Amino acid sequence: MEKQKAVEEAMNLSASEASVFWPLYEKYETERKKLGAERLTIIADYAASNVGLTGQKADDLAQSGFKDDLALYKLNRKFINDI
């Protein structure tokens, strides 16, 4: 809630702008949080594998990280185009 309050203060939207912005913001945040949870899963997997990390496991984790980065990039592009 603090983040939303900070965004609200920074944006200083009119009522008509807010009626368009906030539903998009909520949708974006929901999707961004899913990607954040996936990122935490990748990090936890790395931490669990760190001692016996094989080259293949390192490659798999890196690929998962890259996919997550790409998904976040696509999410940002999608919502930039909606604004």
N, C-alpha and C positions, 0 to 999 in steps of 0.2 A: 504494500500500500504506500510505503514511503517513496518508492520509485515512481509510482503513478503520480503522486503529489508533486514530486520534483519535475516530472515531465509536464504536468499541467501548468505549473508556475512558469516554466521555461518557454512553453509554447504560447501562452497567453491567447488562446483561441476565442473567437466569437462564438456565440451559441450555435450558429449555423455551421461553422467550421468544426466545432466540437461534435456535433451530431454525426458528422461524416468520419471524423478522425478516430474517436474512441472505439467504435465497433471494429475498425481496422486494426487499431492498436491491440485490442483484446485478442483478436484472432492471431495476429503476429506473435504476441507474447505466448499464447498457448502453443503454437508451433515451435517457437524458439526454445521454450522450456523442454519440449520433447527432445530436441536436438541436444540440449544441455545435459539431459539425463543420459542420452546415448554416449556423450563425451565422457561423463563420469564412469559409465560402465567400461569404456575403453581404458580409462586411467586405472580403474580398479583391477581390470584384467592384467594390465601391465605390472601393477604393484604385486599381484599374486604370482606372476611369472618371472619377476625380476631376477631371482637367484638363479634359476635354471633356464633363463631365456635362450631359446635357440634362434638361429638365424631365420628360420621359417616363421616362428612365432613373432619375432620382431618385424618381419615383413608384413605379416597379417595385421598386426597392431597398427603399423604405419599406414597400410591401405585403409583400414577402418577409420583412422584419423583423417586421412585425405578425403574419404567419402563424406565424413561428417562436416569437414570444412566446406566441401562443395555444396552439400545440402544447405548449410547456413548461408553461403553466398547466393544460392538460388532463391532461398527464402527472402533474403534482403532485396534482391532484384525484383522479385514478384511484388513485394509490398511497396517498393519505390515506384514501380509503374502504376500502382493503384492510387497513389496519393496525388 
